[in-house]
Amino acid sequence: QYVHNTLQLNLGNGQFSEIGRLAGVHSTDWSWSALFCDVDNDGWKDLFITSGIYRRPNDLDYVKFLTGGNRYSPTKNLDSISNRTLFEHMPLQADINHLFKNNGDFTFTPMETQWGLDKPDYSNGSTYADLDNDGDMELIVNNINGPASVYRNNADHILDRHFLRIELKGSELNRNGIGARVSIYAGGQQQMAQLSGTRGFMSSTLDHLHFGLGSDTLVDSLTVCWPGLLEQKLINVKVDQTIQLDISKASTAVLNTEPGTPETIFSSVSVPGLEFRHRENDWEDIDREALIPANLSAEGPALAVGDVNGDGLEDIFVGSATDQVSQLFIQLPGAKYTALAAPVLLADRYTEDVDAAFFDADGDGDQDLYLVRGGSEEFAGSPLLNDRLLLNDGQGNFEHSPPGSIPLLMQNGSCVRPADFDGDGDMDLFLGTRSIPGAYGISPEQFLLENDGSGRFTPLPPERLGTLHKAGMVTDACWVDQDQDGDPDLVVVGTWMNISIFENDHGAFTDITSASGLGETAGWWNCIGIADLDMDGDLDLVAGNHGLNSMLKASVQEPVELWLNDFDNNGIPDPIISSYHDGSSYPIASLDELKRQIIGVDQIYPSYASYGGQTVTDIFGEELLAKSLKKQATQFESAIFINKGDGTYETKPLPREAQFSPIRDFLVGDFDKDGIPDLLLAGNNYSTRPSLGRQDASFGWLMLGNNSFEYETLWPAESGFSLAGDMRKMHLIEIEEEAFILTLPNNGTIQLFKHGK
């Protein structure tokens, strides 16, 4: 159960993105009426929510009183307690009502204090109406055991803004025109409202529609779509008046009879033989580590593309979860695939492949395959976490590399990135490690493997890696010649990490993150890549982050923080995550979540009320926190980083839609054929802790570039790029000399898109 409000944004094709946390309207406690109305007449509908409960039956201390302490297995006998006693134990909970100003960018600002609605009460039903006929909407609120509240709107003489009121005269059987939709166009903006007799909690509204117009003094056009497929249009409508529209003056609507669907940049297609469904195994990290923000055991599947049999056609490897066989798909002439029976893959069905890469490991000219094993079910050191190097015989037949070819690392891996970092002509490897299972927050080892030319890999010693050795909880990496000296440098991202750059000096790596202008980019990064976005000849960075549609908000001034210590001295590290509210940092864990992880918390805080309002310093003390490992996140926006040509980068957050969900992968290309690079984004995370809420608001975004980096976002219905599921990987692939976009979700099926119809 998710205990927050939701705001469902209609994407226009039967899909809705839940953006309540990004919008800032997710938390209004015990809420009743929700009314959208433009109270300040600026042309954007604001949001009014009534709140308060006279007797709160789900107060956790009250539930504890009723059940004897365990609400899931009650032990208390209530037979001897009178109903009156039970009722009087139920706490009173007065609350202020909430009024949010619409900012016009999918976000809202709370204005109840500034606008005079901050008196606590027990409110439920509500409505709006222009009671004094001055062109703005008053709010009328019903209160339990008290008089109703009427809030006079003073916008008419405080703000110089205009309005238009529409009254509808419908047919004999629908006199008020219920269901009619009115669209107006003014100042380059469209507004739409539909007449409904009921809104809010057990409340009704007047039978007219109100439009705020801001500074616009003329409505360019107005269209009414009446029930019964009738339509009425007006042009050049004066503002600051009430107009009546009569269905008798409407005419039959002109329907679009053109066959087919609109042309889109992408279209969903299928290719015979390319069918695969990833099946994530049932495992919850949170059952073992109660305080982590999300499961780290659902990071797959792996996806790699390469020509494994030398026929000039691109083949596909898809990794699996535990108890599922990974698949190798061979492309055949005629735009079809066949799954290759690979005994070497069948033998490893109990491992989890989270990343993979085709590259020539042994210098024989064909594509070998490196498999990264991961997941949090097994502890570090388990043989099930041991990576694999599969050698190709040139015909697409794979076998395990000889013993000793790769080191036995046995970590929860995240990525593999081949590159010749030592300049000897063969491909070496960077191996990223996601976490230490059972010890969230501690930085695991990262590895650089040096190839001797024959496919035998040796890890570089820690002193050559420098701070890269334990850079953090790495999720992704890419190679780029940052210093233009001819050898590849390494860019690494991860959770609680900056966009980190490590300069390669003849195989020794030095952290130059701060010198590159990236020292305050710590986030929960998922992916990183390079592209020349500004077409100036150097390479810029694109990075997918946690996004802004989250209860957690991060900034340099008020970061989200991680405090890691064995707070209860039981030998298990305890990760305490805190975030700021009104200038103080509070743990995000509830008392129940904290009790599951830290022994003795219930002795310090015997009631939920005693725990409420406690800062992280109140709970653990300054001395203990000072001895803790501390990490922080200061940026949650997904962003691009423009190379300024002097070794430094300028951060530019991506448009608001890109912040609806975590970005897990992306592609860069000129998808609209205008000569300017565009971005294709995929994301979501279904594995977050329930108290933080699932992140599922992305269906894929196409962002069209321009010369000023002000990307235009095309929604799925406009672009044709419409994804379903908890996306993990994307790859560009060529089939019959045409480009396709291959996408793969966690616990879902392959989806394929073609450019155009």
N, C-alpha and C positions, 0 to 999 in steps of 0.2 A: 504494500500500500504506500502510495506516494502522498505525503502530507503537505502538499503545496498547491496553490492555485495554478491553473493552466490557462494559457492564452493561445488558442488555435488559429494560426494564420492560414487562410485559404489560399492555396497556390493556383487555384483555377482549373485544376484537372482532376478533382476528386481527392487530391492529396492535401494534408494539413500539416504544417510545421508547428510544434508546440514551443512557443518562445516566451513563456511567462517569466522565466528567470532572467533572460536577457532584457525583457521589457521592464523589469523591476516591479512587477505587480504580483509576484508569487506568494507574498507573505502578508496576509491581512487577518490572521488568526481566525476566529469563528465567524465566518462570513455568510451573508444572506443575499441581499439584492446586489446585482451587478448591472449598472446602467451605463451605456455609452451615450453621451450627449456633449455637444460642444458648448461648454459653459462660458468660455472666454471668447467665443465667436471668431476664432482665428482660422477656421476652416478645417480643423482636425478634431475628431471626436475624443473627448476626455473620458475618464472612467471613474465612476462613483460606486463605492462598495460600502454597504452597511455592515456593522460588526457588533459583537457582544453576545453573551449568553447569560441569562438570568441565573440559572443553576447549571454548572458545568459537569455533566455526568462522566466525561472522559478525563477529568483531571487525574493525573497519574497517582498523586497521593491519595485521592479519594478511591481510585481503583485498588490501590494497595490496602486501604482500610476495608474495602468490601471483600477482597479475596484472601487476605492474610499474608500477602506479599508476592505471590506468584499468580499473575493474571491469566497465565496459560493453564495452570493446574490449581484452581482455587482450593483452599483448605479450610477456610473460615465458614462456620455455621452461623447464618444470619437469622435463624428462626426466632431467637429471643429478642431481637432488636426491632423496635417498632418502625413502621414506615415513616412516621414523622421524624424520628431520629436519623434514619437513613437520608431523608430529604434534607434535613438541616445540616448534615455533614457535607453535603454537596456545595462546593464553594460558589460564591457569586463572582461574576467576571464581567465587569463593565469595560467597555473599550471605546476608543474614538472611531468614528467613521473615516473612511479613506477616500480622498479625492486626488486622482492622478492626472496631471497635465500631459497631454499627448505632444511629444516633441517632434513628431513627423518623421522619425527615423527608426521606427519600431521600438522606441523606448519611451518611458513615462517618468515624470518627476513627481514625487509626493508633494502636494500643496495644501493639505488639510490645515496645517498650522497657519501658513501665510494667508489662506483664504477663509479662515475663521470657522473651521469645522472640527476643532480639537477638544470638544467637551465630551468626556466619557459618558456612555449611556448603554442601554440595552436595546439596540435598534435592529429592526428586521425589514419590514416592507418599506418600499420607497418608490417615488415617481418624480417626474419633472414636468413643469409647465410654466409658461410665461404668465404668471398671475397678475402682473401689473401692466402687461401689454407694452413693455418698453423695448422689446426685441431681444431680451436674453432670458435664459431659463432659470427659474427658481427650483429649489430642491425641497421636496416634502418627504418627511421621514416618520414612520411609526415607531414608537418606543414602548417597550413592555412596562406596565405599571406606571405610566407617566403620560403627560400630554405629548401630542405630536410636535415635531419640530418643523418649522418652515424657515428656510434659509433664503433671504432675499439676495438676488444677484445684482451687484452694482456695476457690472461691466459696461452698462450703457453710458455711464458718465465718467468712468475711470479710463476706459479704453475707447479709442476712436475706431470702432470696427462696425461692420455692416452685417446684415442678415437677410434671409428670405424665408418666409413661412408659407407652406403649401397646405391648403385645405382641399380635400377630395370629395367629390359628389359622385357616388357610384351608382350602380343599377338598383332596381327596386328591391332585389333580394340581397343586396350588399351595399346599403346606402352610404356607408363610410369609405367604401373602396378598400376594404381590408385585403392585403396582399399586393396592392399596387406598388411598383418600384419606380422611384423618381431619381433620375440622374441629371445633374447639372454640371456645366462646364464654365469655369471662370478663372481668369488669371493663369491659364495653362494647367489647371488642376481639375480633376474630375471628382465629384462626390456622388455617393449613391445612398439612398435610404429606402427602406421598405416599411409600409404601414402595418403595424401589428397592434392589436388591442391590449395585449398583455406583455409586460416586461418587468423584470425584477422578481422579488419573492412575493407571491400572492398579491400582485399589484397590477394596475392598468394605467395606460397613458392616454392623453388626449388624442383625438382623431385628426391630428395634423402633423406635418413633418417640418422640422426646423433645420435650417442650414446656416452656419456661420460662414462669413465670407472675408473676414480680415479687412484689408484695405481695398478690396475690389468693389467698384461702384457699378458694375454691370455684369449680369450673367449672360454669357455669349449664347448659350442654348440650354434648353431644358427638355427632357424627354420623359414621358410617363408610359410605363408598360402596364396596362390594366389587365386584370384577370380576364381570360377569354380571348387572348391574343389580339387585343386592341392596343393601339399606340397613339400618342398625341405628342406633338412637338411645338415648342415655342422658341423664338430667337429674340435676342436683345431685350432681356427682361430686366426692368429696373429693380434695384435693391431696396431694403428697408421698407418692405410692404408685405401684406398678406394677399396671396392670389388664390382664387378658387378655380379648380380644374374639374370639368364635368365630363363624365364618360360619354355622354351623348354627343360630344364634339370629337370623339376619337374615331379613328378609322382602323381598318384591318391592318395588322402589322405585316410588313414585307419580310417574308422569311428568306433566309439564305438557302437557295436550292442548288448551289454549286456542288458537284459531286466531289468526293474525296476529302482529305484532310489537308490543312495548311502545310506548306513546305517548311521543313525545319532543317537545322544544320546537321542534326544527327537523327538516325532512326534505329530502332531496336531490331536486331536480326538474329537468326539462328544459323548455325553451320552444322550439317550432318556429322555425327560422330563426336561432337564436342559437347558432351554432357557430363557434368560433374556436380555433385552436391557435397559440400563440406559439412561434416557432422561433428560438432563440438561435443566432447565428452562432458558428462555431468560432474563438475567439480567447482566448489566455491572456496576460493582463497580466504574469503571473509570468515568462514567457519574456523579457520586456524589463526588468522590475523585480523581481529575484529575492528581495528582502527584504520586499516588502509582504505584509500578512497575508491579503489576499483580492483576487480580481479586482474591479475597479470597472467592468468593461465589460458586466456582466450585471445592471444595475439596473432594466431595464424588465420588463414593458411599461407603457405609459401607459394610464390608464383615466379617462374623464370621462363624466358623465351630464348630459343637458339636453334640453329640447324644442326641436329645431332647426327644425321646420316649423310650429310654432304650432298644432298640433292637440290640445294638452293632454296628450299622451302622452310619456313620457320615453324619449329615444333614447340610444344608447351609442356612444362612440368608444373603440376599442381600438388602442393603438399597437403598432408592430411593431419587430423587430430588423432589422439590415442584411440586404438582399436579400429582404425580405418586405414586402408592401403592407399598410399600416394599413387598418382597416376602420371604417366608419360603419354602424351598425345602426339602422334606422328601425322603431319600434314601430307595429304595425298593430292595429286592433280585433280582439278575439277572442284576445288573449294570444299573439301571434306576432310575429316580427320578419322583416325582410328586409334583406339587405346592399345598401347604396346604392352604385352604381358612381360613384366620385368621381375623375375624371381628375386633379384636383389632388393626390390622394394617390398615384396610380400613378406620377406623375413623380418622387416623392421616395422611391422604394423602397430606395435605397442609403444612406439615413440611418437613425438609430435614435431612436425616440420614447420617452423615459423618463418624461415627465409631460405632462399636458395639462389645460386648463381651458376650460369654456364660460363666456362672459361677454359682455356687450354692450360691445364695444370702441368702436363708432362712434356710439353713441347713437340708433340707428334702431329699437330695441325688440326686436331678435331676438338670438339667441345666436351669437356668433362663437366661434372656436376658436383658442387659442394652443397651439402645440406646442413642447415643450422637447426639444432635441436633445442627446444625450450619448453616452457610450462613451469608452473609452480607446484604441481602435485608432488614432484620428487625433490629431495634436498640436493644441494650441490654435491658432486661426487658420485651421484648415481650413474650407473652405466647407461640408463635410458636417456641421459642428457648428453651423451657423447656424440659429437658431430660425425658426419660421414663424408668422405671424398670418394666419389664413384668415377672410375676411369672408363672412357669410351673406346671401343675397338675401331671406331671410324664408321661403323654401320648402324650406330644407335643402340648397340648392346653394351650394357654397363655391368661392371663388377667392382667389388670393394677394392680400394687401393691396398697395397701390401702393408702389413703391420709396421708401425713406426713412421708411416708417410705423414700423418698429422698427429700432433700431440693429443694426449687424453686430457682434455680440458674439463669436460663434464660440468658445464655451467648452464644457467638459464639464458640461452643466447637470444639475440634480437636481430642481428643483421650480419651479412658478409659482403664486403666490397673489395673486388679485385683491383689491383693496380701494380705497376712496376715501380714501387717506391724506392728501390735501391739502384735502379738504372742499369741492371745487368741483362736486360732483354727478356726476362721471364716474368710471369705474373705472380705477385705476392698478394697477401690477403690482410685486410683488417677485419677482425671479428669483434662485434659489439656484444656486450653482456647486459641483459635487462635488469636483473636484480639477483639478490641472494634469497632464495625461497626461505620463508620463515624469519627473515630479518630485513623487512622493508625499510628503506632509507639508507642503509649502509651501502657505500659505493663498491660494486664488485670489480674484479679485475677486467681490464680490456686487453686485447691481444693483437699484435702485429706478427704475422707469420711470414718468414722469409723463405722463398723458394730456391732450392739449389739448382734448378733447371731441369731436374728429372722428375719433379712431382713430389719431392720430399720437403716438408715444411718444418721450420724450426722457429719457435717463438723468440722474439727479440727480448733481451734482458730488460728489466724495469728501468734501469738507468738510461736506456736509449729512448724510452717512451716518455720519461719525465712525468709530469702531472697527468698525461694521457692514461697512464697505467691504472689509475683509479679516478677517472674523470667524473664519474657519476653513473646514474641509472640510464644507460645509453639505449635509445630506441632506433636511431638511424645515423647514417654517415654518408658523406660523398667526398670524392677527391677533386681538387681544383688547384691549379698552379697559382696560388695567391700572390706570391712574390715574383712571379715571372722569371724564375731562374732555371726553368726547364725540368724540374722534378715536381711530382704531385704533392701538394699539402693536403691536410685532412681537416674536414669540417665535421664536427660531431654534435648531435643534439640528444636530449633525453629529458627525463622528469627531474625537476629541481635543478636544471642545468641552463647555463647560457648557451646561445649559439656560439660554440667553441671552435676556434681555429688553431690548429697545431702546425707550425711551420716545419717543413722537412729540410734538414741540413745534412745531406749524405746519409740518410737513414737514421738520424737522431732528431727527435721531435721536441719543439719548444712551444709553449702556450703563448699565443699572441692575441688572445681574445680582447683584452682591454685595449691594446694598442690599435686594434681594428675597429674600435668604437662600438663593441658589442658587450661591454662589461656590465650592462644593466638590462640584459635580455633574458634573465632567468625565467623559465616557464615550465609547462608540462608539454614539451615538444614531442611530436609523433613522427615527423618526416622532414627531410631536408633534400634540396636539389639545386642544381645550377642552371642558369640560362642567361642569355644576353637580352634582358628585358628592355633596356633602353637603346639597344642597337648601337652602342658606342665602341664595340670591339672588346670590352672586358666582360667578365662573367659576374652576374648578380646571383643572389640567393633567394630561394622560395622556401618557406617553412610553414608546416602545419602545426597548430598549437591546440590547446584545450578549448579555446573559444570563450565567448562571453555569456553563453546561455547556461549559466551555472549559478548556484547559490554563493559560490566563492568568487570574490572580486579581488584582484591583485593590482598593486601599483608600487612604484619605488617608495613612496611615502608610507603606504600601508600594505606591505606584502602579505601573502599567505605564507605561513611559516611551518616548518617541521622541526619538532624537538624530539631527539632520539636519545633514550637512556633506559636503563633498567630501573624504572621508578619504584618497583615493588621488590627488588632484590631477589627475584626468582630465577635469574639466569636467562631470561628472555627479553630482548630489547623491545621497548614499547614506543611506537611512533605516535606522537601527539601532534595533530595538525590543528593550527589555530588561524583564525582570520579576524580582521578588524571590523569593529562596529562602533560608531560614534567615538573614535579615537582610542579604543581599548581592544586588546586582542583576546578573543575567547576561543576555547576549544570547540571544534565543530562536532565532536562526539557527544551524544546524549549520555545521561548518567548510566542507562542500561548498557550502552556500548562500552563505556569506560569500565564498568564493573566486570564485563566479560574479559577484559584484557589485563586489568591491574587489580591485584589482590588487595583488599582492605579499603577500597574507596567507599564502600557502603558504610564503613564504620565512621569515616570522616563526614560523609554526607548521608545521614540516615533517611532524609526525605528529598523528594525532587525539588521542593521549594528551596531547601538549603543549598542545592547545587546551582539553581538558576541564578544567572547574573554573575557567576564566578569567572574571573579572568584566568588566563593560563598561569599568571603569576600568583594569584590567590591560591590556586590549587596546589602548585608544586613549589612555589617559593623561588626567590631570585637566585639563591645560592645553588640549588639543584639545577635550575635551568642554565646557569652559567657553566656548569660542568657537562651539559648535554651537547651532543652533536646538533648543530643548527643548520638547516638549509632553508631556502626561501624561493618563492616565485614572485616576480615583479611584473610579469606581462603574460596575459592569457590570450591576446589577440593573435590570430594567424596573420602573417605579414610577409612582405617582400623586403629585401635588404639590397639597396642599390649601391653598387660599387662606384665610389667617387673617383677612382683612378689613382688615388694616393695611398692605397692600402687600407682605407677606412670605408665604412658602410653607413648609409642613411636608412633608418627604419621607416617603413610605410605600411601601416596596417591595411589589410584587405577590406573590401566593403562589408557592410553589416551582415549580409546574408552568409558570408564566409565564416561568421562568428556564431552561427546558429548551433553548430555542433563541432566536436573535435574534427580536424582535418587529418585523415589517415594516409592519404596519398594524393598525388596530383600529376598532371601532364601539362607541358608547355608546348604550344604550337599555334600556327596562324590558322585557326579554325574557320574564321569568316573571310579569309583570303583578301585581307586589306593591307597586308605587308607588315602588320604589327603583332607581336606575340600576344596570345591569349592564354588563359588559365582554365583548366578543367579540374574540378575539385571533387573528392569523394571522402566521406567520413561517417561519423557516429561512434557511439560506444554504449552497447547494451549492458556492459558488465560493471557499471558503477554501483556503489553502495546504495541501497534503497533510500536511505535518509537524504542522500544528495540528489536522487532522481536520475532516471534513465536519460541518456542523451541520444535522441533519435530524430532530430528536426531536419536532417539533411537528406535530400533526395538527389543530390548531385547538382553542382552549379557550373555553368559556363560563364566565365567572366571575360568580356571582350575588352582588349586593351586599347589605349590611345597614347598619344605622345606625352600626356601629362600624368599618366598612371592613375587616372580616375576611371577605374574599371566600370563598365556597364554590365550588370548582372542579368543574365537571362535565366528565368525560372524554367523548370523542366518542361512545362507545356509549350514554352516558346522555343526552347533549344532542341527538344526531342531527346535530350540526355536525362533520362528518368531512372534512377536507381532504386532498388528495393533491398533493404537489409542493413546489417552492421558492416559497412564496407571496410576492407583492409588493403586491397592491392588493385592497381591499374597498370596496364601495359599496352603500348602501341604494338600492333602486329600486322604483318603484311600477308594477305591471302589473295592469290590470283592477281598480284600486282596492285591491289587496292588496300588502303589503310583501314584498319579496324581498331576499335578500342575494346580491350579485354578487361573486364572488371570481375572481382571476386570478393564476396563477403565472408565473414565468419559465420559458420552455421547456415550457409545458404548456397545458392546455385550460381554458376558462371552466367554472366550477362555480357552480351556482345553488341556493340554499336558500330554502325557504318556512317561515314560522312555523307550526308544527304540521303535521298531515297534509294 
